[in-house]
């Protein structure tokens, strides 16, 4: 049973925001070595068309997009033991709309003009707090917002 303190715990909000900010900076600078530690080895992401990508596919997609802005607008968390459930809304802007062959995204993640102007995305992610206090993302699900 959850208690009010399980929701939006100050430490979780601070640590998840810091992780998102550091992850975004690594993506913007296309630093694969800095991006990888945020992903669990079994990481899965669900893209807006339902496509599932693992860690390597997700990292490749992030780097290919040439992201310039990845701002977290809102953040809500729920603590469940060492797992943190996260609901976020972000503003993203990049230079390339990556394709994912064999999926509905084969013509691009978003239209090129949308990528250039920026867009909002809602996402749900599952994080695990390691014994050293660091966070690792286990799963991510993206929803594109109009």
Buried (B, 14 or more C-beta within 10 A) or exposed (E): EEEEEBEEBEEBBEBBBEBBEBBBEBBBEBEBEBBBBBBBEEBBBBBBEEBEBEBEBBBBBBBBBBBEEBBBEEBBBBBEEEEBBBEBBBBBBBEBBBBBEEBEBEEBBBEEEBBBEBBBBBBBBBBBBEEEEEBBBBBBBBEBEE
